[in-house]
């Protein structure tokens, strides 16, 4: 059986992108009326809805912290989000692990000390999965927090990067993600130029890791610019509507 090639002789990927090119970005802030803030974020065919509830009084007294807010997070994949026929349960292991990583990353970005004795709950639902959905979920959650007016140390932008056909590839789609090469997920505070999340389950040679890391950071910076432009445009729309 012939091995799949992920780059054409012209240097194009299976979906027509160049190796250093992101998928198309789309974001709609306040797409739903429920919650205190929400955002719908797309990267290519991966689509995620995030809804923020809070700051509010904690649902359980045991969650109350005197000096800061308690951040909680749910992450789930809709049963129709992938081509797989098996039912995805809200509490499956991968979703639980993803929720933990997302909560920790978001909690580090939120100025929780400004909201003592409250709870900020973030619901992230993958509506369509075509690779990198955890990264898309983090981007959606950050935009929902911005829409809710919750203070952040800085934006957080997240992307994936892989290494296939001896080439670093930015923002992997589903086929590339399953291509057998290494996959790195990185989240960045763009203004602070600080990495807040770095995940990989693969072993990479140092020179390959450096290439992949640099490309992932470039991708995060591009996503962050898009997020900032979207937030500014949304604020202007609200100002016009209120006027």
C-alpha positions in Angstrom: 0.0 0.0 0.0 1.4 3.4 -1.0 2.0 6.0 1.7 -0.2 9.0 1.5 1.7 12.2 0.4 0.6 15.3 2.1 2.4 17.8 -0.2 2.0 18.0 -3.9 5.1 18.5 -6.2 4.0 22.2 -6.2 4.3 22.4 -2.4 0.5 22.5 -1.8 -1.3 20.5 0.9 -4.3 18.3 0.3 -6.7 21.2 0.9 -4.8 23.6 -1.3 -3.0 25.5 1.4 0.7 26.2 1.6 2.6 24.6 4.6 2.7 27.9 6.6 -0.9 28.8 5.8 -3.8 28.8 8.3 -7.3 27.6 7.4 -9.9 30.4 6.9 -10.8 32.1 10.2 -14.3 33.1 11.1 -15.8 34.4 14.4 -19.1 35.7 15.5 -19.5 37.2 18.9 -22.8 36.9 20.9 -24.3 34.3 18.6 -26.7 33.1 21.3 -28.7 35.0 24.0 -28.0 32.5 26.8 -25.1 33.1 29.2 -23.2 36.3 29.9 -21.0 36.0 26.8 -20.7 33.7 23.8 -18.7 33.2 20.6 -18.8 31.0 17.6 -15.3 30.3 16.1 -14.3 28.5 12.9 -11.0 27.4 11.6 -11.7 25.8 8.3 -14.3 23.1 8.8 -13.8 22.9 12.6 -16.5 24.8 14.3 -17.0 25.5 18.0 -19.5 27.4 20.2 -18.4 28.7 23.6 -20.7 30.2 26.2 -19.6 31.9 29.4 -21.7 32.1 32.6 -20.6 34.5 35.2 -19.1 35.9 37.3 -21.9 34.5 39.4 -22.4 33.1 42.9 -20.9 29.6 42.9 -23.4 26.8 42.4 -21.8 24.9 45.2 -20.5 26.5 48.4 -17.5 24.2 48.3 -16.4 26.0 45.1 -16.2 29.4 46.7 -12.8 31.0 47.1 -12.4 34.1 49.2 -9.7 35.8 47.2 -10.5 34.9 43.6 -13.0 33.5 41.2 -13.4 29.8 40.6 -13.1 28.8 36.9 -14.9 25.7 35.7 -15.1 24.3 32.2 -17.1 21.8 30.2 -15.9 20.5 26.8 -18.0 18.3 24.7 -18.3 17.1 21.1 -21.7 16.9 19.4 -22.7 13.5 18.3 -22.8 14.8 14.7 -19.5 16.6 14.9 -17.5 13.8 13.2 -18.1 11.1 10.7 -17.9 8.5 13.4 -21.2 6.7 14.1 -20.5 5.9 17.7 -22.1 8.2 20.2 -19.8 10.6 21.9 -20.6 11.1 25.6 -20.1 14.3 27.4 -18.0 12.7 30.1 -15.7 10.6 27.8 -12.0 10.5 28.7 -10.7 12.7 25.9 -13.3 15.4 26.6 -12.5 15.3 30.3 -8.8 15.7 29.6 -9.4 18.5 27.1 -11.7 20.3 29.6 -8.9 20.2 32.2 -6.3 21.6 29.9 -8.7 24.3 28.7 -9.7 25.3 32.2 -6.1 25.6 33.4 -5.2 27.7 30.4 -8.2 30.0 30.7 -7.8 30.3 34.4 -4.3 31.5 34.0 -5.5 34.2 31.5 -8.4 35.5 33.6 -7.7 38.1 36.3 -9.5 36.0 38.8 -8.5 38.2 41.7 -10.9 40.8 40.4 -13.8 38.5 41.0 -13.5 37.0 44.5 -16.2 34.6 45.8 -17.6 34.1 42.3 -17.7 31.3 39.7 -17.0 31.7 36.0 -18.2 28.7 34.1 -17.2 28.1 30.4 -19.1 25.7 28.2 -17.3 24.7 25.0 -19.1 22.6 22.4 -17.6 21.2 19.2 -20.2 21.4 16.5 -18.0 20.2 13.7 -14.6 18.5 14.0 -12.0 18.6 11.2 -8.8 18.8 13.2 -7.5 21.1 15.9 -10.9 21.4 17.6 -9.3 21.8 21.0 -7.4 24.8 19.8 -10.5 26.2 18.1 -12.4 25.6 21.4 -9.8 27.7 23.3 -10.0 30.5 20.8 -13.8 30.4 21.0 -13.7 30.5 24.8 -11.4 33.5 24.9 -13.7 35.4 22.5 -16.7 34.5 24.7 -14.8 35.8 27.8 -14.1 39.1 25.9 -17.8 39.3 25.0 -18.8 38.8 28.6 -16.5 41.7 29.7 -14.3 39.5 31.9 -10.8 41.0 32.4 -7.9 39.1 30.9 -4.1 39.4 31.4 -3.9 39.2 27.6 -5.7 37.5 24.7 -4.9 33.8 24.3 -4.5 32.4 20.7 -4.0 28.7 20.0 -2.9 26.7 17.0 -1.6 23.3 16.1 1.5 22.5 14.0 2.7 19.2 12.7 5.6 17.7 10.7 4.8 15.6 7.6 6.8 14.9 4.4 9.8 16.5 6.2 7.9 19.8 6.3 6.4 21.8 9.2 2.6 22.2 8.6 0.6 24.9 10.3 -3.0 24.3 11.6 -3.5 20.6 10.8 -6.8 19.4 9.4 -8.4 16.0 10.2 -6.5 14.1 7.5 -3.1 15.7 8.4 -3.8 15.2 12.1 -4.2 11.4 11.5 -1.2 11.3 9.2 1.2 9.7 11.7 3.5 12.6 12.2 4.2 14.6 15.3 1.6 17.2 16.4 2.2 20.2 18.7 -0.5 22.4 20.2 0.6 25.8 21.4 -1.2 28.7 23.0 0.3 32.2 23.2 -0.3 35.5 25.1 0.4 37.7 22.0 1.1 41.0 23.6 3.2 39.4 26.4 4.8 37.1 23.8 4.4 34.3 26.4 3.7 30.6 25.8 0.9 29.5 28.1 0.3 26.0 26.7 2.5 23.6 24.9 1.3 20.1 24.3 2.7 17.1 22.3 2.6 13.4 22.8 5.4 12.9 20.2 9.2 12.9 20.4 10.8 15.3 18.0 14.4 16.0 17.1 15.5 19.4 18.5 15.9 21.0 15.1 12.4 19.8 14.0 10.9 20.9 17.3 12.3 24.4 16.9 10.9 24.7 13.4 7.5 23.5 14.5 7.5 25.7 17.6 8.4 28.8 15.6 5.7 28.2 13.0 3.0 27.5 15.7 3.9 30.8 17.4 3.6 32.7 14.0 0.2 31.1 13.5 -0.9 32.1 17.0 0.1 35.7 16.3 -1.9 35.8 13.1 -4.9 34.3 15.0 -4.5 36.9 17.8 -4.6 39.7 15.3 -7.8 38.3 13.8 -9.3 38.0 17.3 -8.4 41.6 18.2 -9.9 42.9 14.9 -13.1 40.9 15.5 -13.4 42.2 19.1 -12.9 45.8 18.0 -15.5 45.4 15.2 -18.0 43.9 17.6 -17.5 46.7 20.1 -18.1 49.3 17.4 -21.3 47.5 16.3 -22.5 47.6 19.9 -21.7 51.3 20.2 -23.6 52.1 17.1 -26.6 50.0 18.2 -26.7 51.7 21.6 -26.5 55.2 20.0 
